[in-house]
Amino acid sequence: MALKNVFLTAFLVCSMACFPDNSKQDGPSALSVYALRLGPGEEIVTSLFKFVEDKKLKAPFIITCVGSVTKATLRLAHATAQNTNEVIHLNGRFEIVSLVGTLNEMAHLHISLSDDKGKTIGGHVISDLEVFTTAEIVIGECNGMLFTREMDERTGFPELVISSGSGKVYPVNYVPFFQKGELNTLVWSMLLLLFALVY
């Protein structure tokens, strides 16, 4: 009976080590958030690249952006059967309805803009997003991850590759549940429980 109690106590200690104490935070959160405002005449894409470089962000993405632009160059996917990637140049005053995407060295950004009649157009951002009055941008970064791009034969485009800080590449829909140390602790706690049940 005493041996069983020892195993059960050891199991409880190891189990608690698997799940961190949520009442305090010893390190950075899983997500870091940054905010910036760009003024009239500033180019959004260039400014975002500079911000990411200055802050040394490894896995940045746009959480939200509101503001207005006076011009934009966009690629429209599958515009017609003959011209599947038409590029358009917009000039005028447009409200930013949405700006989303990843911001690694080869950013992948999509934008939706509305004109003075409320008509909306959107596409893949090429360049020339010049601020009219303001651009209020919130950027997130996935800590411990790295966003890069590699050519994908299936699409013909450089596509997102997500890797951990250790260099391990994960499929897009995979997020590791346990870190290495946590997994070792979990295995030990399960073995201790097994011994406690047997004895």
N, C-alpha and C positions, 0 to 999 in steps of 0.2 A: 504494500500500500504506500509506503514511504517513497519507493522508487517511482511509482506512478505519479505522486504529487510533485516530485522533482521534475519529471518530464512535462507535466501539465504547466508548471510554473515557467519552465524554459520555453515552452510553446507560446505562452502568453507574452513573454518578453520579446521573443523574436517576431511574433505577429504584430505587436505594437510598433516595432522598428520598421516594418514594411510600410506603414502608413504614417506620414509625417504629421506632427502636431499642427493643426490648423490655427492655433491661437497665436502663433508667432511666425514670422517670415525670416528665415536665415539668409536667403539669397534673393536674386531677382525673380520677378514673376515670369510666367511663361510668355507674357506679352508685354513689350515696352511700347509706349505711345508717345508720339511727338506731334507738335502742332506748329504750323507756320502760316504767315500771311504774306502774300505777294501783292505788290502795288501796281499801279498803272504802268503799262509798257514792258513789264517783266515777262519773259518767256517761261511758261510753266515747266515744260519738260527739262530744259537746261537747268532751271533752278532746282528741280527735284533731284537730278543727277548730282549736282553740286552738294545739296543737302545730305544725300545718302553717302557720298564720298567723304564729306567733312565729318560726319558722325560715325563713319566706318560701319554702316549697317550691313548685315550679311543676308538677311531674309526679310526685306522690307516690302510693304504693300500699302496701297491707299485704302484707308477706312472710309473717308468721306471728303468731299470737296464741293464747296459752293462758291459762286462768284460769276464773273462775266469775262468774255473775250471779244476781241475785235477781229481776229482771224484764226483760222485753223486749217491744217492739212490732214485729211483723213483718207484711209483706204476703206472702200466699201466691198465687203466680201460678196461674191456671187451676184454682182449688180445685173449682169446679163449673161446669157449663155456664151456669147462671143468674147466678152471682156469680164472675166471672173474676179478681177481685182482692180476695179476702177478707183483712181485717186482723184479726190476733189479738193479744191482750194476755196475756202469760205472767207468772205470779207463782209464786215458789217458788225452789228452789235448782237451778241448772243449770250443768253443766260446758260450757265453750266447747270444742267439738270442732274448729271451724274458723271463722275470720273472714277474709274476703278481699274485695278490691275496690280501687277508685281513690278518692282523697281530695281531689279538686279541690273548688271551691266548692260543687258539687252532688255530694256523695259518692255512689258507687254501691257499697254494701256488702251482702254476703250472709253469713249466719251459720248454723252448725249447732250446736244445743245438745242435750245429753242430760240426762235426768232421773235420779232416784234408782234407777230400774229399768233404766236403759240405753237407754230409748226415745229416739230422736233425732227432732228436728224442725228444720226450717230454712226460711229465706226471706229476703226482701229486708228489710234493717234500716230501720225507720221512725224509731224513737227508743227511749228508756228502757232502754238497756243499762246497768243499775246494777250495779257491781262488788260481789260478795259477799266474797271473800277477796283476790283479786289479779287483775290483767290484765297479762300480760307481752307487750308488743307490739314487733315489729320492723317498721320502716317503711323502704321503699326509695324512692329518687327517681331518675328517669331524667334525668341531667344533659343540658342542651341541648335539652330538650323542654318542651312546655307542654300540660297537659291542660285542656280546657274542655268545655262541653256546649252543644249546639244541638238545638232541637226537630227530630225526624225525623218527617216526615209518614207514613212507612211504618209506624212503630211507635207513634206517638202519645206518645212519651216523649222527654225531652232525652237524647240519646245522646253518647257520647264523641267528641271531636274532638281529634286528635293533631297538634300543629304543632311545628316546630323553633323554636329561639330567634330565627331570622330571620323568623318569621311564616309560613313556607311550610307549608301543610297537606298532610299525607301520608295516604293511605289506611291503614286499620288494619293491613294486613299488609305495609306497605312500610317498609323501613329503608334510608336512603341508604348506599351502600357507600363512596363517596368524598366527602370534603368538597371544596369548590370548588377550593382551592389544590392538593390532592392530585390532582384530576382534571386540572388544567392541567399539572402535572408529569408525569403519566402520558402525556398526549397528546404532550408534547415528547419524552419518552423513546422512544415508539413511532416518532415521526418520525425521530429520530436512528438508531434501529435500521434503519429502512427505507433511509435514506441509506447506512448502513454496508454493508448487503447489496447495494445497487445498485452502489456504487463499489468 
